[in-house]
Amino acid sequence: MILLFVTLLILFIVSRAREKQKQQVISTVTDLTRGEHSERDLVYRLIRGGIPPHTIFHDLYVPTTNGHSQIDLVVTTNVGIFVIEVKDYSGWIFGNGLHDKWTKVLAYGQEKHQFYNPIKQNERHIEALRNALPQLKNIPFFSIVVFDGSSEIREISNVPYNCRVVYPRQVVDLIKNAMSELAPAPYTDKWEVMNLLKQSAYNGYNDDIVSAHLRKAQMASRGKYKSTYSYEPRFVRKWRRFTR
């Protein structure tokens, strides 16, 4: 009994130490209260994979003509800029790059939820960045849509050539392969680009900017996406089917 207790205690201490170390790594890029857990996990993966922390920007609010565009992650490289949209979903993912609505399916087809096409969503993010600085109109951009959580990418069609739909474990290799294979991007002033991204990340601490963006996003999506999801527990739904 004592041996079991000591073993559990050691495991707990090791687990806590690893989590603290992970938080310290993430904090070199972003505040631990910013964004979603899946986004911060990806920050950790990027750093552990060899991507320099100073090239990673998290939870950005890029100024636009009618407000701000919120971007989960941006990674700057010598070959261009990677813009990453992270979806922490459950279920099977189906989508078409040309359509506005994608679907996630749960409970083996019994529950279906629609959501906005993340490829198009990230295209808007890239457009916002291109319009923010004149030199960015000539810089290559690469779109990465990441599905985290317990989601499974089942069928995605018509994905643009400069976009990838992947799992978190694939992101570092995508970026590194591009850096080793592609020609250098024609930046004219890298400091100008870095300052834009730093300021956009800092905008996330401004409650007025964040609140205005959330209101705008809620109004834009209101009534557009359908769901067959039932909020009853699964065992209740099974009982209803059994008693019919």
ABEGO torsion letter per residue (X at the ends): XAAAAAAAAAAAAAAAAAAAAAAAAAAAABBAABEBAAAAAAAAAAAAAGBBAAABBBGBBBBBAAEBBBBABBBBBAAEBBBBBBBBBBEBBBBBAABABBBBBBGGGABBBBBBBAAAAAAAAAAAAAAABAAAAABBBBBBBBBBEABBBABBBGBBAABBBBBAAAAAAAAAAAAAABBBBBBABAAAAAAAAAAAAAAAABAAAAAAAAAAAAAAABGABBBABBABBAAAAAAAAAAX
